[in-house]
């Protein structure tokens, strides 16, 4: 069971990272965007670490206070869960 949780966090983190990069590219080209609610849901359901890394690497959503403080908090929670399980 613990292994499945770690795999879930890893999978959702990869998805969160990809979504941040994809949304940044869409923003640059002024095309349709991924809803912020979708980005938050991915982060909340296990993708907090990847979403935060994506935010920092792609410099995306860095002017949104909710993302600047919320994503690191979620990432810390999932990092702690991962460390406790591992």
N, C-alpha and C positions, 0 to 999 in steps of 0.2 A: 504494500500500500504506500509506504513512504517513497519508494522508487517512482511510483506512478505520479505522486505529487511533484517530485523533482522534475520529471519529464514534462509534466503539465506546465510548470513554471518556465522551463526552458523553451518549450514550444510557444507559449504565449509571449515570452520575451522576444523571441525571434519575430513573431508577427507584429508586436508593438514597434520594434525597431524598423521593420520594413515599412509599416504604415506611416511612421514619422518621415522617413525618407521619401516615400511616394507622395505624401501630402505636401512636402516642401517643394518637390519638383512641380506638382500641379499648381502651387501658389506662384512659383517663379514664372510659369507660362500662362498664368491667369486663366486656368481651366477649372472645371468643377472640382470641389474639394471634398475631403472626407470630413464628416460631421465631427465636431468636438466631442459630442456625446459618445460616438464610436471609439474615439481615441481613449476617452476616460474609461469606457467599459472594458476595453482590452487591458488597460493598465490595472484596473480593479480586479479583474478575473485572472490575474497571474502574470500579466505582462509589464508590471511596473518597472522592473530593472531594465528591460530592453527599450521601453518607451523613454525612460529617462536618459539612457545612453544615446538613443536616437535624437532626442531633443538637444543634447549637448553637441553631438557630432555634426548634425545637420543645421544647427542653430535655428531650430524651428520652435515656435511658440515660446520663445524666451522673453517676450515682452508681456506675456499673459501671467499675471500674478498667481492665478490659480494653478497654472502649470509649473511655474518656477518653484512654488512651495509644495504643491500637492504631489507631483511626480516623485521628487526625492523622498517624501514621507512614505509613499506607497512602496518605492524601491527598497527603502530600509526595512519595512515590514516583511517583504518577500525575501530579502537577503537574510534576515533573522530566522524566518521560517526554514529557509534552505539550510542554514548552518545548524539549527537544532535537529533537523531531520538527518543531515549528513553525519 
